[in-house]
Amino acid sequence: SLVGYSPWGRKKSDMTERLSTHSTHHIFFIYSSVNGHLHCFHVLVTVKAAAKHKGMQIIDDCYNACEDSIKSALNTLMATEGERKVAILGDIFQLGTLAERVHRSVGSYVGEKDVDLLIAIGENARFYADEAKKILGDERVKYFVKKEDFIDVKDDIIKSGDVILLKASL
């Protein structure tokens, strides 16, 4: 079951609802209770107001993911004006034995699209990173096993002028 909470503790059932552009700096969490564990991409780094204040744009598409939807979202990212194109991608769930192949395919696509920076978060996201590094190199690909590891260093990685795509499965 999917439950989202705004920074004010208000329960949200429609995950496509956007927070007001008059909001200030907040972090938005998305929770999915599957076997009692926290799943999904988990964190939108900031809402639109904070992003605009810092000169960033966020493409929030972390409701769900499959190979084709990630590739489509990457096309949107690359077509959006901004200084640097940053893809923050989490795991695609429910792939079973196809998980490695699908994640590697997406990682290759990230490289082909020449994304400025890939931030891969999650156990299977390492396959995005492995494939993207073959084209983009080590400097343009960051891998984190857990979201907390990324959150600790996000301010050192994300910069003013970035266009940021957030995409992962629930």
Accessible surface in RSA format (square Angstrom, percent):
REM  Atomic radii and reference values for relative SASA: ProtOr
REM  Chains: A
REM  Algorithm: Lee & Richards
REM  Probe-radius: 1.40
REM  Slices: 20
REM RES _ NUM      All-atoms   Total-Side   Main-Chain    Non-polar    All polar
REM                ABS   REL    ABS   REL    ABS   REL    ABS   REL    ABS   REL
RES SER A   1   100.47  84.9  57.20  76.3  43.27  99.7  60.48 128.8  39.99  56.0
RES LEU A   2    48.66  27.1  23.78  17.0  24.88  62.5  23.78  16.7  24.88  66.9
RES VAL A   3    34.84  22.9  33.90  30.7   0.94   2.3  34.70  30.1   0.14   0.4
RES GLY A   4     0.00   0.0   0.00   N/A   0.00   0.0   0.00   0.0   0.00   0.0
RES TYR A   5    92.52  43.2  90.52  51.5   2.00   5.2  56.18  42.2  36.34  44.8
RES SER A   6     5.72   4.8   0.00   0.0   5.72  13.2   0.15   0.3   5.57   7.8
RES PRO A   7    48.02  35.0   6.90   6.3  41.13 149.5  17.30  14.3  30.73 191.0
RES TRP A   8   133.39  53.5  96.66  46.8  36.72  86.2  85.75  45.7  47.64  77.3
RES GLY A   9    52.43  64.7   0.00   N/A  52.43  64.7  30.57  83.9  21.85  48.9
RES ARG A  10   134.27  56.4 126.75  64.6   7.52  17.9  69.44  94.9  64.84  39.3
RES LYS A  11   142.13  69.3 116.76  71.6  25.37  60.4  62.70  56.4  79.43  84.6
RES LYS A  12     7.84   3.8   3.42   2.1   4.42  10.5   6.66   6.0   1.18   1.3
RES SER A  13   108.27  91.5  77.47 103.4  30.80  71.0  46.68  99.4  61.59  86.3
RES ASP A  14    74.86  52.4  68.23  67.9   6.63  15.7  31.14  73.3  43.72  43.6
RES MET A  15    19.19   9.9   3.83   2.5  15.37  36.6   4.31   3.7  14.88  19.7
RES THR A  16    90.30  64.2  80.97  82.1   9.33  22.2  67.57  90.8  22.73  34.4
RES GLU A  17    83.75  48.1  68.38  51.7  15.38  36.6  30.81  59.6  52.95  43.2
RES ARG A  18   107.19  45.0  86.58  44.1  20.61  49.1  39.49  54.0  67.69  41.0
RES LEU A  19    20.66  11.5   9.77   7.0  10.89  27.4  11.72   8.2   8.94  24.1
RES SER A  20    60.85  51.4  42.91  57.3  17.94  41.3  48.55 103.4  12.30  17.2
RES THR A  21    78.73  56.0  62.62  63.5  16.10  38.4  42.16  56.6  36.57  55.3
RES HIS A  22   166.24  90.9 139.30  96.8  26.93  68.9  97.51 100.5  68.73  80.0
RES SER A  23    15.28  12.9   1.59   2.1  13.69  31.5   8.79  18.7   6.49   9.1
RES THR A  24    96.95  69.0  91.02  92.3   5.93  14.1  76.12 102.2  20.83  31.5
RES HIS A  25   102.41  56.0  87.59  60.9  14.82  37.9  65.17  67.2  37.24  43.3
RES HIS A  26    42.27  23.1  37.46  26.0   4.81  12.3  29.53  30.4  12.73  14.8
RES ILE A  27    50.84  28.9  42.45  31.6   8.39  20.2  42.45  30.6   8.39  22.8
RES PHE A  28    10.99   5.5  10.91   6.8   0.08   0.2  10.91   6.6   0.08   0.2
RES PHE A  29    74.86  37.5  74.76  46.3   0.10   0.3  74.76  45.3   0.10   0.3
RES ILE A  30     7.55   4.3   6.70   5.0   0.85   2.0   6.70   4.8   0.85   2.3
RES TYR A  31    82.60  38.6  82.30  46.8   0.30   0.8  51.98  39.1  30.62  37.8
RES SER A  32     7.91   6.7   6.51   8.7   1.40   3.2   0.47   1.0   7.43  10.4
RES SER A  33    70.20  59.3  53.19  71.0  17.00  39.2  42.36  90.2  27.83  39.0
RES VAL A  34    70.88  46.6  67.50  61.1   3.39   8.2  70.88  61.6   0.00   0.0
RES ASN A  35   134.88  93.0  97.54  94.3  37.34  89.9  31.30  75.3 103.58 100.1
RES GLY A  36    74.49  91.9   0.00   N/A  74.49  91.9  35.81  98.3  38.68  86.6
RES HIS A  37   116.81  63.8 110.57  76.9   6.24  16.0  69.38  71.5  47.44  55.2
RES LEU A  38    70.36  39.2  46.82  33.5  23.54  59.2  48.97  34.4  21.39  57.6
RES HIS A  39    49.05  26.8  48.52  33.7   0.53   1.4  40.53  41.8   8.51   9.9
RES CYS A  40     7.18   5.4   0.00   0.0   7.18  16.9   0.42   1.1   6.75   7.3
RES PHE A  41     8.15   4.1   4.61   2.9   3.54   9.2   6.69   4.1   1.46   4.2
RES HIS A  42    26.38  14.4  26.12  18.2   0.26   0.7  21.05  21.7   5.32   6.2
RES VAL A  43     6.35   4.2   5.26   4.8   1.10   2.6   5.60   4.9   0.76   2.1
RES LEU A  44    12.68   7.1  12.39   8.9   0.29   0.7  12.39   8.7   0.29   0.8
RES VAL A  45    10.13   6.7  10.09   9.1   0.04   0.1  10.09   8.8   0.04   0.1
RES THR A  46     4.88   3.5   3.53   3.6   1.34   3.2   2.71   3.6   2.17   3.3
RES VAL A  47     9.16   6.0   4.59   4.2   4.57  11.0   9.16   8.0   0.00   0.0
RES LYS A  48    78.57  38.3  75.18  46.1   3.39   8.1  35.96  32.4  42.61  45.4
RES ALA A  49    14.97  13.8   7.48  11.5   7.49  17.0  10.77  15.2   4.20  11.1
RES ALA A  50     5.14   4.7   1.26   1.9   3.88   8.8   5.14   7.2   0.00   0.0
RES ALA A  51     0.72   0.7   0.72   1.1   0.00   0.0   0.72   1.0   0.00   0.0
RES LYS A  52   134.55  65.6 115.97  71.2  18.57  44.2  68.74  61.9  65.81  70.1
RES HIS A  53   160.56  87.8 128.48  89.3  32.08  82.1  86.02  88.6  74.54  86.7
RES LYS A  54    79.39  38.7  69.78  42.8   9.61  22.9  53.34  48.0  26.05  27.8
RES GLY A  55    39.29  48.5   0.00   N/A  39.29  48.5  30.06  82.5   9.23  20.7
RES MET A  56    15.59   8.1  13.63   9.0   1.95   4.7  12.16  10.3   3.43   4.5
RES GLN A  57    80.04  44.8  76.17  55.7   3.87   9.2  31.75  67.6  48.29  36.6
RES ILE A  58    22.53  12.8   5.84   4.4  16.69  40.2   5.84   4.2  16.69  45.3
RES ILE A  59    38.04  21.6  34.36  25.6   3.68   8.9  38.04  27.4   0.00   0.0
RES ASP A  60    33.03  23.1  21.25  21.1  11.78  27.9   7.26  17.1  25.77  25.7
RES ASP A  61    51.97  36.4  49.12  48.9   2.86   6.8  10.94  25.7  41.04  40.9
RES CYS A  62     0.98   0.7   0.60   0.7   0.38   0.9   0.00   0.0   0.98   1.1
RES TYR A  63   105.74  49.4 102.47  58.3   3.27   8.5  63.02  47.4  42.72  52.7
RES ASN A  64    76.39  52.7  73.09  70.6   3.30   7.9  14.64  35.2  61.75  59.7
RES ALA A  65    11.86  10.9   0.00   0.0  11.86  27.0   2.72   3.8   9.14  24.2
RES CYS A  66    64.64  48.9  64.38  71.8   0.26   0.6  33.66  85.3  30.98  33.4
RES GLU A  67    36.54  21.0  33.99  25.7   2.54   6.1  11.14  21.5  25.40  20.7
RES ASP A  68   109.16  76.5 103.55 103.1   5.60  13.2  31.97  75.2  77.19  77.0
RES SER A  69    36.77  31.1  28.47  38.0   8.29  19.1  34.56  73.6   2.21   3.1
RES ILE A  70     0.00   0.0   0.00   0.0   0.00   0.0   0.00   0.0   0.00   0.0
RES LYS A  71    46.05  22.5  46.05  28.3   0.00   0.0  17.58  15.8  28.47  30.3
RES SER A  72    63.69  53.8  59.99  80.1   3.70   8.5  26.04  55.5  37.65  52.7
RES ALA A  73     7.72   7.1   1.87   2.9   5.84  13.3   7.22  10.2   0.49   1.3
RES LEU A  74     0.00   0.0   0.00   0.0   0.00   0.0   0.00   0.0   0.00   0.0
RES ASN A  75    63.24  43.6  58.23  56.3   5.01  12.1  25.48  61.3  37.76  36.5
RES THR A  76    69.87  49.7  64.45  65.3   5.42  12.9  44.23  59.4  25.64  38.8
RES LEU A  77     0.00   0.0   0.00   0.0   0.00   0.0   0.00   0.0   0.00   0.0
RES MET A  78    52.52  27.2  34.92  23.1  17.60  41.9  35.31  30.0  17.21  22.8
RES ALA A  79    88.80  81.7  49.41  76.2  39.40  89.6  61.72  86.9  27.08  71.7
RES THR A  80    31.79  22.6  26.23  26.6   5.56  13.2  22.94  30.8   8.85  13.4
RES GLU A  81   154.23  88.5 144.76 109.5   9.47  22.5  62.09 120.1  92.14  75.2
RES GLY A  82    37.45  46.2   0.00   N/A  37.45  46.2  15.81  43.4  21.64  48.5
RES GLU A  83   149.70  85.9 112.94  85.4  36.77  87.5  50.65  98.0  99.05  80.9
RES ARG A  84    55.74  23.4  55.74  28.4   0.00   0.0  33.78  46.2  21.96  13.3
RES LYS A  85    26.71  13.0  26.71  16.4   0.00   0.0   9.76   8.8  16.95  18.1
RES VAL A  86     0.00   0.0   0.00   0.0   0.00   0.0   0.00   0.0   0.00   0.0
RES ALA A  87     0.00   0.0   0.00   0.0   0.00   0.0   0.00   0.0   0.00   0.0
RES ILE A  88     0.00   0.0   0.00   0.0   0.00   0.0   0.00   0.0   0.00   0.0
RES LEU A  89     0.00   0.0   0.00   0.0   0.00   0.0   0.00   0.0   0.00   0.0
RES GLY A  90     2.17   2.7   0.00   N/A   2.17   2.7   2.17   5.9   0.00   0.0
RES ASP A  91    16.12  11.3  11.98  11.9   4.13   9.8   1.79   4.2  14.33  14.3
RES ILE A  92     3.75   2.1   2.12   1.6   1.63   3.9   2.12   1.5   1.63   4.4
RES PHE A  93    66.89  33.5  56.03  34.7  10.86  28.2  58.72  35.6   8.17  23.4
RES GLN A  94   184.65 103.3 136.40  99.7  48.26 114.9  53.26 113.4 131.40  99.7
RES LEU A  95    41.91  23.3  28.99  20.7  12.92  32.5  32.89  23.1   9.02  24.3
RES GLY A  96    63.70  78.6   0.00   N/A  63.70  78.6  45.88 125.9  17.82  39.9
RES THR A  97   144.57 102.8 108.18 109.7  36.38  86.7  92.92 124.8  51.65  78.1
RES LEU A  98    91.27  50.8  91.09  65.2   0.18   0.5  91.27  64.1   0.00   0.0
RES ALA A  99    16.08  14.8  15.97  24.7   0.11   0.2  15.97  22.5   0.11   0.3
RES GLU A 100    81.71  46.9  79.74  60.3   1.96   4.7  23.14  44.7  58.57  47.8
RES ARG A 101   134.20  56.3 126.68  64.6   7.52  17.9  79.23 108.3  54.97  33.3
RES VAL A 102     6.17   4.1   6.17   5.6   0.00   0.0   6.17   5.4   0.00   0.0
RES HIS A 103     0.00   0.0   0.00   0.0   0.00   0.0   0.00   0.0   0.00   0.0
RES ARG A 104    65.41  27.5  65.18  33.2   0.24   0.6  31.71  43.3  33.70  20.4
RES SER A 105    29.77  25.2  19.51  26.0  10.26  23.6  18.15  38.7  11.62  16.3
RES VAL A 106     0.00   0.0   0.00   0.0   0.00   0.0   0.00   0.0   0.00   0.0
RES GLY A 107     0.00   0.0   0.00   N/A   0.00   0.0   0.00   0.0   0.00   0.0
RES SER A 108    32.59  27.5  32.50  43.4   0.09   0.2  16.90  36.0  15.70  22.0
RES TYR A 109    44.48  20.8  44.03  25.1   0.45   1.2  30.57  23.0  13.91  17.1
RES VAL A 110     0.00   0.0   0.00   0.0   0.00   0.0   0.00   0.0   0.00   0.0
RES GLY A 111     1.91   2.4   0.00   N/A   1.91   2.4   0.00   0.0   1.91   4.3
RES GLU A 112   119.68  68.7  86.10  65.1  33.58  80.0  37.94  73.4  81.74  66.7
RES LYS A 113    66.23  32.3  56.25  34.5   9.97  23.7  15.04  13.5  51.18  54.5
RES ASP A 114    81.66  57.2  78.33  78.0   3.33   7.9  24.04  56.6  57.63  57.5
RES VAL A 115     0.00   0.0   0.00   0.0   0.00   0.0   0.00   0.0   0.00   0.0
RES ASP A 116    51.58  36.1  45.44  45.2   6.14  14.5   6.15  14.5  45.43  45.3
RES LEU A 117     7.41   4.1   7.41   5.3   0.00   0.0   7.41   5.2   0.00   0.0
RES LEU A 118     0.00   0.0   0.00   0.0   0.00   0.0   0.00   0.0   0.00   0.0
RES ILE A 119     0.00   0.0   0.00   0.0   0.00   0.0   0.00   0.0   0.00   0.0
RES ALA A 120     0.00   0.0   0.00   0.0   0.00   0.0   0.00   0.0   0.00   0.0
RES ILE A 121    12.09   6.9   9.59   7.1   2.50   6.0   9.59   6.9   2.50   6.8
RES GLY A 122    10.87  13.4   0.00   N/A  10.87  13.4  10.87  29.8   0.00   0.0
RES GLU A 123   118.29  67.9 114.74  86.8   3.55   8.5  33.19  64.2  85.10  69.5
RES ASN A 124    35.71  24.6  35.71  34.5   0.00   0.0   0.00   0.0  35.71  34.5
RES ALA A 125     0.00   0.0   0.00   0.0   0.00   0.0   0.00   0.0   0.00   0.0
RES ARG A 126    94.42  39.6  94.29  48.1   0.13   0.3  33.05  45.2  61.37  37.2
RES PHE A 127    16.93   8.5  16.93  10.5   0.00   0.0  16.93  10.3   0.00   0.0
RES TYR A 128     0.00   0.0   0.00   0.0   0.00   0.0   0.00   0.0   0.00   0.0
RES ALA A 129     2.33   2.1   2.33   3.6   0.00   0.0   2.33   3.3   0.00   0.0
RES ASP A 130    59.74  41.8  53.01  52.8   6.73  15.9  14.22  33.5  45.52  45.4
RES GLU A 131    20.80  11.9  19.49  14.7   1.32   3.1   1.46   2.8  19.34  15.8
RES ALA A 132     0.00   0.0   0.00   0.0   0.00   0.0   0.00   0.0   0.00   0.0
RES LYS A 133    76.73  37.4  67.61  41.5   9.13  21.7  21.40  19.3  55.34  58.9
RES LYS A 134   150.77  73.6 110.04  67.5  40.73  97.0  84.27  75.9  66.50  70.8
RES ILE A 135    97.67  55.6  66.46  49.5  31.20  75.2  70.40  50.7  27.27  74.0
RES LEU A 136    13.38   7.5   0.56   0.4  12.82  32.2   1.48   1.0  11.90  32.0
RES GLY A 137    30.64  37.8   0.00   N/A  30.64  37.8  29.43  80.8   1.21   2.7
RES ASP A 138    99.79  69.9  88.10  87.7  11.69  27.6  28.44  66.9  71.35  71.2
RES GLU A 139   144.66  83.1 133.43 100.9  11.23  26.7  61.23 118.4  83.42  68.1
RES ARG A 140    72.35  30.4  71.86  36.6   0.49   1.2  37.38  51.1  34.97  21.2
RES VAL A 141     4.97   3.3   0.00   0.0   4.97  12.0   0.00   0.0   4.97  13.5
RES LYS A 142    66.95  32.7  64.11  39.3   2.85   6.8  36.19  32.6  30.76  32.8
RES TYR A 143    68.88  32.2  42.81  24.4  26.07  67.8  39.28  29.5  29.60  36.5
RES PHE A 144    28.61  14.3  25.64  15.9   2.97   7.7  28.61  17.3   0.00   0.0
RES VAL A 145    89.04  58.6  80.58  72.9   8.47  20.4  80.58  70.0   8.47  23.0
RES LYS A 146   121.40  59.2 117.39  72.0   4.02   9.6  64.05  57.7  57.35  61.1
RES LYS A 147    30.09  14.7  26.90  16.5   3.19   7.6  13.76  12.4  16.33  17.4
RES GLU A 148    81.83  47.0  81.00  61.3   0.84   2.0  56.45 109.2  25.38  20.7
RES ASP A 149    58.84  41.2  53.79  53.5   5.05  12.0  16.06  37.8  42.78  42.7
RES PHE A 150     4.40   2.2   4.40   2.7   0.00   0.0   4.40   2.7   0.00   0.0
RES ILE A 151    46.24  26.3  40.66  30.3   5.58  13.5  40.66  29.3   5.58  15.1
RES ASP A 152   118.21  82.8  82.41  82.0  35.80  84.7  26.74  62.9  91.47  91.2
RES VAL A 153    53.59  35.3  52.69  47.7   0.91   2.2  53.59  46.6   0.00   0.0
RES LYS A 154    25.51  12.4  25.21  15.5   0.30   0.7   3.55   3.2  21.96  23.4
RES ASP A 155   106.66  74.7  81.88  81.5  24.78  58.6  36.09  84.9  70.57  70.4
RES ASP A 156   110.68  77.5  90.30  89.9  20.38  48.2  30.35  71.4  80.33  80.1
RES ILE A 157    20.43  11.6  16.16  12.0   4.26  10.3  19.90  14.3   0.53   1.4
RES ILE A 158    16.28   9.3   5.96   4.4  10.32  24.9   5.96   4.3  10.32  28.0
RES LYS A 159   107.54  52.5 102.57  62.9   4.97  11.8  78.54  70.7  29.00  30.9
RES SER A 160    79.71  67.4  62.57  83.5  17.14  39.5  39.11  83.3  40.59  56.9
RES GLY A 161    13.09  16.1   0.00   N/A  13.09  16.1  10.55  29.0   2.54   5.7
RES ASP A 162     1.80   1.3   1.22   1.2   0.58   1.4   0.00   0.0   1.80   1.8
RES VAL A 163     0.13   0.1   0.13   0.1   0.00   0.0   0.13   0.1   0.00   0.0
RES ILE A 164     1.10   0.6   1.10   0.8   0.00   0.0   1.10   0.8   0.00   0.0
RES LEU A 165     0.00   0.0   0.00   0.0   0.00   0.0   0.00   0.0   0.00   0.0
RES LEU A 166     0.19   0.1   0.19   0.1   0.00   0.0   0.19   0.1   0.00   0.0
RES LYS A 167     7.16   3.5   7.16   4.4   0.00   0.0   0.00   0.0   7.16   7.6
RES ALA A 168     1.08   1.0   1.08   1.7   0.00   0.0   1.08   1.5   0.00   0.0
RES SER A 169     4.61   3.9   4.23   5.6   0.38   0.9   2.01   4.3   2.61   3.7
RES LEU A 170    46.62  26.0  31.64  22.6  14.98  37.6  32.51  22.8  14.11  38.0
END  Absolute sums over single chains surface
CHAIN  1 A     8544.3       6901.1       1643.2       4513.5       4030.8
END  Absolute sums over all chains
TOTAL          8544.3       6901.1       1643.2       4513.5       4030.8
